[in-house]
Amino acid sequence: MEFPDLGKHCSEKTCKRLDFLPLKCDACEQEFCKDHFAYAAHKCSSAFKKEVQVPVCPLCDRPVPVKKGEVPDAVVGEHMDRDCKLRARTGEKVFTYRCSKGGCKKKEMLPVACDQCGGNFCLQHRHPLDHRCARGRGPVSVPG
């Protein structure tokens, strides 16, 4: 062999592939091949030091702390329901836009207005064919 010291073996116990361009994990400082470089791929025990995401509340624009193992969407939703300062200050409800389709009682955070009839609908009934729009009988696209 001409270059015996060229490259490194992947640090993953099940792999040990000789890689000529190994990648170094910034959390555990070990070298891996491209298949095991991601934190989850090599089950990095130090990933919690680097992989930190703090979601922000869309209403009050404040960071919402998330503990290890919790789902960020669920924590932000709970914050919006209980602890959100904007909601407590204004006293307004979060889901205020009720669906205009008869029989539907769903509410949305943002208005979803139909371009053809002007009604406000939930995500399930937002398309003209889904809420039987009175003006939605024409062609969907313009030819040409």
Secondary structure per residue as TSV (DSSP state, phi and psi in degrees):
chain	resnum	aa	ss	phi	psi
A	1	M	-	360.0	136.8
A	2	E	-	-83.7	-34.3
A	3	F	-	-124.9	77.0
A	4	P	T	-69.1	-23.0
A	5	D	T	-98.4	9.0
A	6	L	S	-83.5	130.4
A	7	G	S	86.4	170.2
A	8	K	E	-136.9	154.7
A	9	H	E	-86.3	143.4
A	10	C	-	-61.7	136.4
A	11	S	-	-78.0	-9.1
A	12	E	S	-67.7	128.6
A	13	K	T	-58.8	-34.7
A	14	T	T	-87.4	-5.9
A	15	C	T	-107.4	-70.2
A	16	K	-	56.6	25.5
A	17	R	-	-67.2	138.8
A	18	L	E	-78.9	116.1
A	19	D	E	-117.2	128.4
A	20	F	S	-83.5	-13.9
A	21	L	S	-130.1	67.4
A	22	P	-	-69.7	155.3
A	23	L	E	-111.5	135.4
A	24	K	E	-97.2	127.0
A	25	C	-	-70.3	128.3
A	26	D	T	-77.2	-8.5
A	27	A	T	-95.9	-50.4
A	28	C	T	-102.4	-5.6
A	29	E	-	66.6	17.5
A	30	Q	-	-96.6	160.4
A	31	E	E	-101.0	137.6
A	32	F	E	-136.8	159.8
A	33	C	-	-77.7	174.6
A	34	K	T	-64.4	-25.7
A	35	D	T	-76.9	-24.5
A	36	H	S	-117.3	15.7
A	37	F	-	-71.9	-35.6
A	38	A	S	-64.6	149.6
A	39	Y	T	-54.1	-46.2
A	40	A	T	-69.5	-31.9
A	41	A	T	-68.4	-33.2
A	42	H	T	-111.0	14.6
A	43	K	T	49.5	55.6
A	44	C	-	-63.1	124.5
A	45	S	T	-79.5	-13.0
A	46	S	T	-105.8	9.6
A	47	A	H	-62.3	-31.0
A	48	F	H	-62.2	-22.0
A	49	K	H	-72.0	-32.1
A	50	K	H	-105.0	-35.5
A	51	E	-	-90.4	72.8
A	52	V	-	-114.3	122.4
A	53	Q	-	-125.9	131.3
A	54	V	-	-116.2	108.3
A	55	P	-	-70.7	154.8
A	56	V	B	-114.6	136.1
A	57	C	-	-66.5	128.8
A	58	P	T	-71.7	-14.8
A	59	L	T	-91.7	-49.0
A	60	C	T	-105.3	-2.6
A	61	D	-	57.4	32.9
A	62	R	-	-108.3	146.6
A	63	P	B	-68.1	141.9
A	64	V	-	-113.9	113.3
A	65	P	-	-67.5	137.6
A	66	V	-	-121.8	126.1
A	67	K	-	-80.3	160.8
A	68	K	T	-61.0	129.7
A	69	G	T	93.3	-9.3
A	70	E	-	-88.6	152.3
A	71	V	-	-86.6	120.7
A	72	P	H	-56.3	-39.5
A	73	D	H	-62.8	-40.0
A	74	A	H	-67.8	-39.2
A	75	V	H	-67.5	-42.7
A	76	V	H	-65.4	-40.6
A	77	G	H	-61.2	-41.7
A	78	E	H	-66.5	-38.9
A	79	H	H	-61.0	-43.2
A	80	M	H	-64.5	-35.2
A	81	D	H	-76.3	-33.2
A	82	R	H	-114.6	-50.7
A	83	D	T	-106.0	-2.9
A	84	C	-	-64.0	122.9
A	85	K	H	-67.9	-36.9
A	86	L	H	-62.7	-44.2
A	87	R	H	-66.7	-39.6
A	88	A	H	-67.7	-35.5
A	89	R	H	-70.9	-46.9
A	90	T	H	-87.1	-24.6
A	91	G	-	74.8	10.0
A	92	E	-	-88.6	154.6
A	93	K	-	-80.9	152.7
A	94	V	S	-78.2	-48.1
A	95	F	-	-96.4	94.1
A	96	T	-	-112.4	-14.7
A	97	Y	E	-94.0	103.3
A	98	R	E	-84.5	145.2
A	99	C	-	-69.6	136.2
A	100	S	-	-84.5	-8.3
A	101	K	S	-70.8	133.8
A	102	G	T	-59.8	131.3
A	103	G	T	90.2	-15.6
A	104	C	-	-92.0	130.9
A	105	K	-	-113.2	14.1
A	106	K	-	-73.7	150.6
A	107	K	E	-127.1	150.6
A	108	E	E	-121.9	158.6
A	109	M	S	-73.7	-34.0
A	110	L	S	-120.2	151.4
A	111	P	-	-70.5	136.0
A	112	V	-	-121.0	88.1
A	113	A	B	-90.6	142.4
A	114	C	-	-80.4	132.1
A	115	D	T	-68.6	-23.9
A	116	Q	T	-91.4	-45.2
A	117	C	T	-107.2	-13.8
A	118	G	-	82.5	0.5
A	119	G	-	-74.1	158.6
A	120	N	B	-102.1	130.1
A	121	F	-	-133.0	161.7
A	122	C	-	-77.6	173.9
A	123	L	S	-64.6	-30.6
A	124	Q	T	-69.7	-32.8
A	125	H	T	-111.2	20.6
A	126	R	-	-71.7	-27.6
A	127	H	S	-81.9	143.9
A	128	P	T	-54.6	-36.2
A	129	L	T	-70.5	-27.2
A	130	D	T	-77.4	-28.5
A	131	H	T	-110.3	15.4
A	132	R	T	51.2	57.2
A	133	C	-	-59.3	133.2
A	134	A	T	-65.6	-34.3
A	135	R	T	-96.2	-0.9
A	136	G	T	-88.3	19.8
A	137	R	T	-81.8	-14.0
A	138	G	S	-76.2	-178.8
A	139	P	-	-65.8	148.6
A	140	V	S	-73.5	-37.3
A	141	S	S	-126.9	159.5
A	142	V	-	-90.5	129.2
A	143	P	-	-67.8	150.2
A	144	G	-	123.8	360.0
